[in-house]
Amino acid sequence: KSFDAKTRVLTLRGTSEMERQQMAELEQGRIFSLHAEDYGWQGVELVGSSDVSLKGVVVYQATGTAFDAWACHNVAITNCAVKRRGDRAFSSAFGAISLRTCTGDLKVTDGEYEGYGSDSLTISNLYHTAAKKSSAASSVTFQPTMGTPLPWAKGQAIVFQDRDSLKEVLRTTIEDVGCAAEDVLPNESCILENNYTDWFVCCNGGWGKIEVTLKDSPAALDLDRHFAVLPDHVPSSVHVEGNSFG
């Protein structure tokens, strides 16, 4: 409910009988971890942007990640900060910085980050699990992750790997991509041009399935064992220097 930084007193409010019982069992000296569960809103959110430079930006409150970049190209975060004000348990409820499926040069320098509820810095690609395949049409249907538009594009390389051994099963290219038939919104203005906004608006608000036509047949794929990655969606270089996280 509230946090006093001077006295370091945290006031909790249970919304159910089970939560009230759990709080009643807290003892002096017991160590516990506090996390927020609402990750809905980022402090600064970038989607599909290029040549981004953030300088001297300070985030004091975010229910999600403080600085979040998704499928961006060339991102520089310089002399930025995440700071917690005295009456708040968190600055950002989730992580400080998250750079996901970004390409080009990524730089995070001379920043000061404190009071966040999860990871300090995450630089990651994503794996994609297929929902179904059609050998006759050489297509595979994917379900987006957490309602976030996927960076699919015609001509893009795609690799399927085994979950256990990480052995490459199929390497091919994407020939076509679109919303699965059951998830196309009845919107005549929806024209899919491999634009992140188009995917988010047209394919059931980002939650709809994406149908990807492959150059090669997916007949050899076992959807219970094999997942896909986009090998081109990795950074060319990563430079992290002069930051403090805590």
Backbone bond lengths (Angstrom), bond angles and torsions (degrees), N, CA, C in turn:
res aa  C-N    CA-C-N  psi(-1)  N-CA   C-N-CA  omega(-1)  CA-C   N-CA-C  phi
1 K - - - 1.456 - - 1.523 111.35 -
2 S 1.347 117.13 -44.34 1.463 120.25 179.37 1.518 109.78 -156.93
3 F 1.348 115.69 161.45 1.455 122.19 -179.82 1.520 109.06 -140.96
4 D 1.321 117.20 128.56 1.455 123.19 178.49 1.527 108.13 -106.17
5 A 1.332 117.07 109.53 1.459 120.62 -175.27 1.532 112.44 -67.05
6 K 1.343 117.46 -28.80 1.469 119.67 -178.40 1.529 111.68 -71.89
7 T 1.322 115.91 -47.48 1.472 119.39 -179.65 1.530 112.05 -91.23
8 R 1.352 116.42 -10.52 1.467 123.23 -178.25 1.530 111.16 58.96
9 V 1.327 115.12 36.98 1.464 121.29 178.33 1.526 108.52 -101.02
10 L 1.320 114.50 124.24 1.459 121.68 178.51 1.523 108.57 -107.40
11 T 1.330 117.06 124.18 1.459 121.72 178.67 1.518 109.30 -100.63
12 L 1.326 116.43 121.15 1.460 121.84 -179.25 1.525 109.96 -105.87
13 R 1.330 115.09 146.75 1.453 120.01 177.88 1.525 108.75 -129.09
14 G 1.314 117.09 115.20 1.459 120.97 179.10 1.511 111.41 -81.67
15 T 1.319 117.16 140.91 1.463 121.28 -179.58 1.527 111.73 -106.71
16 S 1.317 117.14 2.32 1.463 120.14 177.63 1.524 108.63 -143.64
17 E 1.321 116.62 163.57 1.464 120.72 179.46 1.516 110.82 -61.92
18 M 1.352 117.23 -38.35 1.464 120.35 179.72 1.527 111.04 -64.15
19 E 1.335 117.11 -42.11 1.456 119.70 179.37 1.530 111.20 -65.57
20 R 1.321 116.78 -40.42 1.470 119.36 178.33 1.524 111.20 -63.89
21 Q 1.329 117.15 -37.00 1.456 121.08 178.18 1.525 110.95 -66.68
22 Q 1.343 116.20 -41.05 1.464 119.95 178.96 1.519 111.17 -63.38
23 M 1.325 117.86 -40.75 1.461 120.93 179.93 1.523 111.48 -69.97
24 A 1.335 116.50 -31.17 1.466 120.08 178.54 1.519 111.59 -65.66
25 E 1.337 117.63 -22.84 1.459 122.25 -177.52 1.526 113.16 -90.68
26 L 1.336 117.74 -0.45 1.460 120.43 177.86 1.527 109.84 -67.07
27 E 1.318 115.49 133.47 1.463 120.94 -178.33 1.521 110.29 -117.31
28 Q 1.323 116.08 155.01 1.457 120.76 176.34 1.522 109.51 -61.74
29 G 1.331 115.68 132.09 1.456 120.48 179.37 1.519 113.55 91.95
30 R 1.321 117.54 -10.85 1.464 119.14 179.91 1.531 109.57 -73.69
31 I 1.326 116.22 139.29 1.462 122.41 178.45 1.520 108.81 -96.92
32 F 1.314 116.88 129.79 1.462 119.48 175.92 1.518 108.92 -142.82
33 S 1.324 114.97 160.14 1.459 121.73 -178.01 1.524 108.90 -108.16
34 L 1.336 116.29 133.94 1.455 121.94 -179.79 1.521 109.77 -109.58
35 H 1.322 116.35 125.63 1.463 121.18 177.53 1.520 109.30 -132.66
36 A 1.300 116.60 149.49 1.462 121.03 172.81 1.522 108.12 -93.04
37 E 1.337 116.68 151.46 1.456 120.66 -175.71 1.522 113.06 -107.96
38 D 1.313 118.52 -4.81 1.457 120.86 179.72 1.520 108.81 -100.29
39 Y 1.345 116.10 104.28 1.459 120.81 -178.43 1.534 110.89 -105.75
40 G 1.329 117.06 32.12 1.450 119.94 -167.70 1.514 116.57 -75.08
41 W 1.331 120.29 -32.59 1.451 120.94 -170.53 1.521 110.80 -127.82
42 Q 1.338 115.89 127.31 1.463 121.39 179.96 1.531 109.04 -85.44
43 G 1.329 115.30 160.38 1.458 118.98 173.03 1.519 110.75 -71.82
44 V 1.327 116.30 -56.85 1.469 123.50 173.54 1.517 106.72 -126.26
45 E 1.329 117.35 122.28 1.467 121.34 -177.08 1.520 110.24 -122.92
46 L 1.339 115.49 128.85 1.460 122.21 179.67 1.525 108.29 -123.58
47 V 1.314 117.89 130.86 1.463 122.36 179.68 1.524 109.09 -131.39
48 G 1.344 116.58 118.33 1.460 120.91 176.39 1.514 114.93 64.55
49 S 1.331 117.82 28.29 1.467 121.61 -177.88 1.533 110.76 -95.83
50 S 1.327 116.21 159.04 1.468 121.64 179.92 1.521 110.49 -127.83
51 D 1.340 115.23 147.45 1.466 123.11 175.23 1.530 111.27 53.04
52 V 1.323 114.79 57.72 1.464 121.72 -177.59 1.532 109.86 -95.23
53 S 1.315 117.03 133.21 1.465 122.14 175.75 1.527 108.84 -130.24
54 L 1.339 116.24 115.07 1.457 121.87 175.86 1.530 108.08 -107.95
55 K 1.319 117.28 123.23 1.458 121.61 -178.42 1.527 110.04 -130.08
56 G 1.327 116.08 126.53 1.459 120.77 174.03 1.514 115.00 67.55
57 V 1.320 118.05 24.80 1.463 121.30 179.98 1.528 109.41 -88.06
58 V 1.327 117.55 131.51 1.463 122.33 179.89 1.527 109.20 -117.12
59 V 1.332 116.56 128.15 1.460 122.13 175.82 1.525 108.33 -108.70
60 Y 1.337 117.11 124.53 1.459 121.80 179.16 1.520 112.40 -101.42
61 Q 1.318 117.93 -24.76 1.450 119.54 -178.56 1.524 110.23 -153.89
62 A 1.339 115.92 132.53 1.462 122.27 173.78 1.517 107.60 -155.44
63 T 1.324 116.85 134.84 1.470 118.69 177.26 1.512 111.57 -80.49
64 G 1.326 117.76 -7.26 1.456 122.00 175.08 1.514 110.36 -118.03
65 T 1.330 117.13 -133.82 1.455 123.27 177.31 1.526 109.65 -86.17
66 A 1.321 116.78 144.04 1.470 119.60 -178.81 1.527 111.44 -66.91
67 F 1.338 117.20 -51.42 1.462 122.46 177.96 1.525 107.88 -123.86
68 D 1.330 116.54 114.91 1.455 120.89 -174.73 1.529 109.73 -128.07
69 A 1.334 116.93 123.20 1.466 121.68 177.57 1.517 108.67 -124.16
70 W 1.333 115.43 129.17 1.459 121.33 -175.83 1.533 108.77 -124.80
71 A 1.356 116.09 122.48 1.465 121.64 176.19 1.528 111.85 54.25
72 C 1.328 116.98 43.38 1.460 121.81 179.63 1.529 110.58 -103.26
73 H 1.335 116.40 164.50 1.466 122.34 -179.70 1.528 108.98 -125.08
74 N 1.326 115.93 125.09 1.466 122.76 -179.13 1.534 111.00 61.33
75 V 1.315 115.87 95.88 1.464 121.88 -178.93 1.532 109.33 -126.58
76 A 1.321 117.08 126.42 1.464 122.37 177.03 1.530 109.13 -123.17
77 I 1.344 116.22 122.22 1.466 122.44 177.91 1.525 106.94 -116.77
78 T 1.333 116.75 107.54 1.462 121.95 -170.50 1.529 110.85 -124.01
79 N 1.329 115.44 130.57 1.471 121.23 174.75 1.528 111.79 55.14
80 C 1.315 116.94 37.12 1.457 121.64 178.07 1.529 109.99 -98.91
81 A 1.318 116.97 172.64 1.460 119.47 -175.09 1.517 111.65 -153.61
82 V 1.329 114.40 153.04 1.452 123.12 167.92 1.516 105.91 -123.31
83 K 1.335 117.81 119.39 1.459 121.12 -174.35 1.525 110.32 -128.77
84 R 1.316 115.17 142.93 1.464 121.44 179.38 1.517 110.60 -99.38
85 R 1.317 116.26 128.07 1.455 120.54 174.67 1.525 109.51 -83.44
86 G 1.326 116.23 159.64 1.455 121.11 -166.39 1.511 116.48 -60.16
87 D 1.312 118.70 -31.01 1.454 119.93 -174.13 1.526 113.17 -96.73
88 R 1.319 117.35 14.85 1.452 120.86 -178.15 1.524 110.97 -121.18
89 A 1.330 115.94 140.39 1.461 119.86 177.57 1.514 111.48 -74.09
90 F 1.344 117.41 -27.36 1.453 122.34 -178.49 1.521 110.04 -130.39
91 S 1.315 114.93 156.53 1.462 119.79 162.97 1.530 106.25 -88.74
92 S 1.327 116.90 -68.47 1.467 120.23 170.19 1.524 107.19 -108.83
93 A 1.322 116.22 135.05 1.465 119.98 -175.49 1.524 112.05 -69.41
94 F 1.338 116.36 -27.14 1.464 119.69 178.20 1.525 107.93 -105.51
95 G 1.319 119.62 -134.25 1.456 121.51 -173.81 1.518 113.72 -84.19
96 A 1.344 115.10 174.69 1.459 120.57 177.30 1.530 110.49 -82.96
97 I 1.343 117.13 -53.46 1.473 121.54 -177.69 1.524 109.00 -135.89
98 S 1.325 116.72 132.66 1.459 121.94 176.02 1.522 109.05 -134.62
99 L 1.331 116.61 120.03 1.467 122.97 177.88 1.524 107.14 -117.67
100 R 1.335 117.16 104.94 1.467 121.38 -171.97 1.524 111.24 -114.16
101 T 1.311 115.81 132.38 1.467 124.33 179.79 1.524 111.43 49.36
102 C 1.316 117.39 37.96 1.460 121.45 179.46 1.529 110.50 -92.59
103 T 1.332 115.82 153.01 1.459 121.71 -178.62 1.525 109.70 -123.35
104 G 1.342 114.88 175.46 1.460 119.60 178.74 1.510 111.89 78.66
105 D 1.331 116.79 -147.25 1.459 122.98 -177.45 1.534 109.96 -99.36
106 L 1.331 116.07 125.85 1.461 122.18 179.09 1.524 108.94 -113.30
107 K 1.341 116.72 126.11 1.458 121.11 -177.92 1.520 110.19 -131.41
108 V 1.332 116.00 129.93 1.461 122.18 175.22 1.525 106.36 -130.69
109 T 1.340 118.23 106.47 1.457 120.90 -172.25 1.529 111.98 -135.69
110 D 1.341 114.90 146.96 1.473 124.22 168.53 1.520 113.26 54.56
111 G 1.332 116.83 42.68 1.462 120.80 179.77 1.517 112.34 -110.49
112 E 1.327 115.48 164.91 1.464 122.06 178.70 1.522 108.05 -132.50
113 Y 1.329 116.08 117.76 1.465 120.58 -171.85 1.527 109.28 -129.17
114 E 1.343 116.47 127.15 1.456 120.67 -177.02 1.525 110.50 -147.39
115 G 1.323 115.32 155.69 1.450 121.35 170.35 1.509 116.66 76.29
116 Y 1.332 118.97 10.09 1.462 121.26 -179.74 1.532 109.71 -83.03
117 G 1.327 115.80 161.13 1.459 119.73 -170.37 1.506 116.43 -97.18
118 S 1.356 118.94 -2.55 1.467 119.15 -176.79 1.530 109.58 -146.21
119 D 1.337 117.63 -131.74 1.466 121.95 -173.50 1.527 112.49 -66.81
120 S 1.325 115.61 145.50 1.460 120.71 176.71 1.530 110.98 -72.59
121 L 1.327 116.06 -55.04 1.460 121.78 -177.99 1.525 108.71 -143.14
122 T 1.315 116.71 123.88 1.463 122.08 178.08 1.515 109.13 -121.85
123 I 1.338 116.33 123.78 1.462 122.71 173.30 1.513 106.26 -123.31
124 S 1.326 117.71 111.39 1.462 118.84 -169.17 1.523 112.61 -146.43
125 N 1.320 114.33 156.80 1.449 122.52 166.59 1.527 105.61 -101.74
126 L 1.313 118.55 178.02 1.455 121.84 177.45 1.518 110.26 -126.33
127 Y 1.322 115.88 149.08 1.459 118.97 169.12 1.519 107.57 -100.82
128 H 1.323 116.28 154.06 1.453 122.06 -173.96 1.522 109.84 -125.39
129 T 1.317 116.28 128.02 1.460 122.01 -179.24 1.520 109.66 -98.40
130 A 1.319 115.99 129.45 1.456 120.79 -179.09 1.526 110.75 -81.47
131 A 1.337 115.87 141.85 1.455 121.19 178.84 1.520 111.77 -90.12
132 K 1.348 116.84 -33.86 1.469 120.55 177.33 1.517 108.91 -161.74
133 K 1.348 116.41 167.54 1.457 121.71 178.94 1.519 109.35 -137.98
134 S 1.324 115.10 157.88 1.456 122.01 175.03 1.519 107.78 -134.21
135 S 1.332 116.38 105.16 1.461 119.94 -179.46 1.521 111.24 -65.48
136 A 1.341 117.15 -35.57 1.465 120.94 -178.52 1.522 111.14 -63.67
137 A 1.342 116.17 -40.32 1.466 120.36 -178.36 1.524 112.72 -95.34
138 S 1.340 116.94 0.04 1.471 122.37 -176.58 1.528 111.13 52.82
139 S 1.329 116.15 42.61 1.458 119.87 -178.03 1.521 111.23 -124.14
140 V 1.332 114.68 153.33 1.453 122.87 176.24 1.528 107.46 -132.32
141 T 1.327 116.56 137.32 1.465 121.28 -179.18 1.520 109.62 -105.89
142 F 1.341 116.12 130.72 1.453 122.25 -177.70 1.525 110.19 -117.56
143 Q 1.335 114.83 151.39 1.460 121.77 175.12 1.525 108.82 -104.54
144 P 1.345 119.13 121.46 1.464 120.52 177.95 1.525 112.15 -57.93
145 T 1.323 115.84 155.67 1.455 122.54 -179.49 1.521 110.44 -94.94
146 M 1.327 117.16 123.35 1.460 123.06 173.37 1.523 112.81 54.70
147 G 1.344 116.98 33.17 1.453 119.36 176.00 1.512 114.02 68.65
148 T 1.346 117.14 20.38 1.456 120.59 -179.07 1.519 109.51 -101.26
149 P 1.334 119.66 132.66 1.459 121.21 -178.93 1.520 111.45 -62.51
150 L 1.314 116.34 136.29 1.449 121.03 -178.69 1.524 110.85 -87.54
151 P 1.332 117.86 146.33 1.471 120.80 -175.98 1.523 113.07 -84.11
152 W 1.335 117.83 53.37 1.459 120.40 177.71 1.526 110.10 -77.48
153 A 1.337 116.63 149.85 1.462 120.98 176.04 1.518 109.47 -157.93
154 K 1.330 116.37 145.70 1.455 121.29 176.67 1.528 109.76 -61.36
155 G 1.330 116.04 139.04 1.455 120.91 -179.74 1.513 114.53 83.63
156 Q 1.326 117.43 -3.68 1.458 121.65 -178.27 1.529 110.96 -79.24
157 A 1.314 115.83 143.39 1.462 120.27 177.06 1.526 110.28 -73.78
158 I 1.330 116.39 145.89 1.457 121.64 176.15 1.525 108.28 -141.97
159 V 1.320 116.35 136.62 1.463 122.13 -175.87 1.524 108.89 -125.60
160 F 1.330 116.41 132.97 1.462 122.49 175.18 1.526 108.46 -104.61
161 Q 1.340 115.39 133.94 1.460 121.16 -177.79 1.526 110.77 -128.73
162 D 1.333 114.94 158.65 1.457 121.56 176.70 1.529 109.34 -79.71
163 R 1.334 117.22 136.18 1.469 121.34 -177.95 1.520 112.91 -60.59
164 D 1.332 117.12 -40.67 1.464 120.83 -173.29 1.523 112.71 -82.92
165 S 1.333 116.65 -49.66 1.471 120.30 -174.12 1.518 112.81 -93.82
166 L 1.349 117.85 -14.52 1.463 124.37 -173.49 1.527 112.06 61.92
167 K 1.332 116.58 15.56 1.454 121.62 177.74 1.527 109.70 -69.26
168 E 1.328 115.06 139.52 1.457 120.18 178.86 1.526 110.35 -71.17
169 V 1.338 116.21 128.25 1.460 121.91 -178.39 1.522 111.22 -102.95
170 L 1.331 116.49 -40.44 1.460 121.22 -178.70 1.512 109.24 -151.93
171 R 1.328 116.43 130.59 1.464 122.58 173.77 1.530 107.33 -121.33
172 T 1.310 116.33 123.19 1.451 120.68 -176.42 1.523 109.45 -151.70
173 T 1.322 117.39 -169.75 1.461 121.54 178.36 1.533 109.62 -126.97
174 I 1.320 114.39 158.75 1.459 121.09 179.36 1.533 109.01 -87.09
175 E 1.327 116.49 123.59 1.465 120.89 179.40 1.529 112.03 -95.94
176 D 1.317 116.96 -29.56 1.460 119.94 178.72 1.521 108.20 -157.54
177 V 1.316 116.37 158.95 1.452 120.90 -177.59 1.523 109.02 -153.83
178 G 1.322 116.60 142.72 1.454 120.57 179.63 1.516 110.40 -169.40
179 C 1.310 116.52 176.27 1.466 121.22 177.91 1.528 108.94 -71.46
180 A 1.321 116.68 143.31 1.456 120.26 170.53 1.520 108.50 -61.11
181 A 1.342 115.65 146.79 1.465 120.72 -171.36 1.525 112.72 -53.72
182 E 1.346 116.98 -38.53 1.460 119.29 -176.26 1.524 113.20 -77.27
183 D 1.340 117.07 -7.68 1.459 119.67 -175.16 1.523 113.87 -117.53
184 V 1.335 117.68 11.70 1.467 119.83 175.59 1.523 108.90 -78.46
185 L 1.306 117.39 124.64 1.457 120.37 178.59 1.530 110.58 -74.29
186 P 1.316 118.33 144.09 1.463 121.49 179.34 1.519 111.45 -73.82
187 N 1.322 115.03 72.13 1.461 120.75 -175.93 1.526 107.97 -134.51
188 E 1.317 117.14 110.21 1.454 120.67 -175.49 1.526 112.62 -66.30
189 S 1.314 117.02 -19.77 1.461 119.88 -178.63 1.520 112.28 -82.25
190 C 1.338 117.71 -4.22 1.460 120.56 -179.23 1.525 110.28 -76.58
191 I 1.307 116.60 108.84 1.464 122.44 175.32 1.519 106.74 -123.62
192 L 1.331 116.58 112.50 1.461 120.33 -175.95 1.529 109.95 -80.58
193 E 1.312 115.71 115.18 1.462 120.92 -179.76 1.528 110.58 -126.41
194 N 1.335 115.46 36.49 1.458 120.56 -178.09 1.525 111.32 56.47
195 N 1.308 114.84 37.39 1.451 121.61 177.59 1.522 108.09 -108.05
196 Y 1.322 116.97 133.37 1.460 120.63 -174.39 1.528 111.51 -59.13
197 T 1.329 116.85 -38.39 1.459 120.01 178.94 1.517 110.63 -64.59
198 D 1.333 116.83 -40.21 1.467 120.34 178.81 1.516 111.06 -58.58
199 W 1.330 116.71 -46.19 1.468 119.70 -179.66 1.522 109.97 -59.35
200 F 1.310 115.61 -44.77 1.458 119.66 -174.25 1.528 111.51 -66.51
201 V 1.338 117.00 -38.06 1.452 121.18 -177.30 1.526 111.68 -80.60
202 C 1.318 116.78 -42.73 1.467 120.90 -169.51 1.523 114.06 -83.21
203 C 1.291 118.58 -38.05 1.470 121.03 -173.99 1.521 111.00 -91.65
204 N 1.324 115.44 67.48 1.461 121.17 176.26 1.523 112.06 55.82
205 G 1.316 115.69 45.86 1.462 120.41 175.57 1.513 114.57 63.16
206 G 1.334 117.80 30.28 1.463 121.05 178.79 1.508 114.06 90.11
207 W 1.347 117.50 -11.83 1.465 120.39 -179.36 1.521 112.37 -97.30
208 G 1.318 116.67 -9.58 1.461 120.04 -177.26 1.522 112.31 -74.42
209 K 1.310 115.98 161.78 1.469 121.72 179.79 1.528 110.52 -79.06
210 I 1.333 115.50 148.06 1.455 123.25 179.62 1.523 108.79 -109.39
211 E 1.341 116.71 127.38 1.463 120.61 177.96 1.527 109.24 -100.53
212 V 1.340 115.73 122.55 1.462 122.27 -174.75 1.527 108.97 -115.23
213 T 1.333 116.42 122.68 1.465 121.52 176.05 1.522 109.05 -91.52
214 L 1.327 116.14 127.20 1.458 122.05 -175.31 1.529 111.32 -100.99
215 K 1.314 116.40 155.14 1.462 121.42 175.82 1.514 110.62 -67.49
216 D 1.343 116.63 -34.93 1.463 122.22 -178.62 1.518 110.48 -113.96
217 S 1.331 116.61 154.94 1.458 121.80 -176.81 1.530 111.09 -67.46
218 P 1.337 116.77 138.88 1.470 120.39 177.00 1.528 112.63 -89.41
219 A 1.326 118.10 19.16 1.465 121.60 -174.05 1.527 112.38 -57.01
220 A 1.337 117.35 -33.42 1.469 120.59 -176.27 1.526 112.98 -79.94
221 L 1.307 118.52 -4.31 1.457 120.95 -175.59 1.517 111.97 -79.84
222 D 1.325 115.98 137.83 1.453 123.99 171.33 1.528 106.29 -108.73
223 L 1.315 117.48 105.45 1.462 120.48 -171.90 1.523 112.97 -66.26
224 D 1.333 117.85 -18.71 1.460 120.40 176.47 1.523 112.00 -79.35
225 R 1.326 117.26 -16.79 1.470 120.93 -174.96 1.520 113.64 -119.79
226 H 1.312 118.33 -22.70 1.454 120.79 -171.26 1.529 111.09 -110.31
227 F 1.325 115.78 141.70 1.461 122.18 177.28 1.524 109.44 -128.04
228 A 1.318 116.28 165.88 1.465 120.97 -177.17 1.518 111.31 -114.84
229 V 1.336 115.58 147.22 1.459 122.31 171.78 1.518 108.10 -132.52
230 L 1.329 115.80 155.57 1.459 121.77 176.80 1.528 107.54 -105.23
231 P 1.351 118.11 98.92 1.470 120.51 -171.78 1.516 114.67 -64.54
232 D 1.332 117.54 -20.83 1.472 119.51 179.77 1.520 112.40 -80.09
233 H 1.339 116.99 -12.95 1.466 119.93 -177.89 1.528 110.61 -93.74
234 V 1.323 115.08 60.70 1.461 122.22 174.12 1.529 107.26 -134.29
235 P 1.323 118.35 152.60 1.466 120.08 -178.66 1.521 112.80 -71.13
236 S 1.345 115.60 150.57 1.467 120.88 174.20 1.520 110.56 -75.13
237 S 1.330 116.02 -37.64 1.467 120.85 178.50 1.514 109.68 -152.23
238 V 1.347 115.61 152.22 1.464 122.49 177.83 1.528 107.98 -130.89
239 H 1.324 116.67 126.20 1.463 121.80 179.60 1.529 108.77 -128.01
240 V 1.335 116.00 115.36 1.480 121.76 179.89 1.523 107.30 -125.32
241 E 1.335 117.47 120.79 1.473 119.45 -174.58 1.527 110.13 -156.48
242 G 1.334 115.59 142.69 1.465 121.83 170.86 1.499 116.28 71.63
243 N 1.346 117.37 22.71 1.451 120.64 -179.29 1.529 111.07 -102.25
244 S 1.327 116.06 155.58 1.465 121.19 170.39 1.516 107.89 -122.51
245 F 1.327 115.63 132.44 1.454 122.31 179.34 1.516 108.87 -124.12
246 G 1.344 117.16 134.55 1.440 117.91 177.96 1.512 112.59 -178.78
